[in-house]
């Protein structure tokens, strides 16, 4: 078996594994997965800037922006109050900074966005497990 066939097989396996996890994930876990995905795309983009793979960098930054916009759109502004407003503003800022990083090939900006999103994710990860499946749990709990 060639390296390329093995790599393609692993990629397909990974896609199936993610799809299976999404099918059974709690809303809390779905938000974690989205944040993990955005962070992974930003990390890939950093490497692509270093390798001068600007097409790949643009693709990964666009994907990260789409994920963050999805997180932004999932905010429950009615129940979330000030926390939801703050997260909305933060997600908007992160998207704008990612677009700047894309146009300027700025690794430092990618690191800034990654650091901020990592802090938000750490707050989300700190939510006690007994609250993960509660019907009242909304994304705004991460603030």
CORZI-V747872 format. One record per helix or strand of 3 or more residues. SS is the DSSP state (H for helix, E for strand). FROM is the first residue (numbers start at 1). TO is the last residue. Records with the same first field share a line. If there is no record, write none. Layout:
SS: FROM-TO, FROM-TO
This chain:
H: 3-24, 27-50, 54-73, 77-104, 107-125, 129-131, 139-142
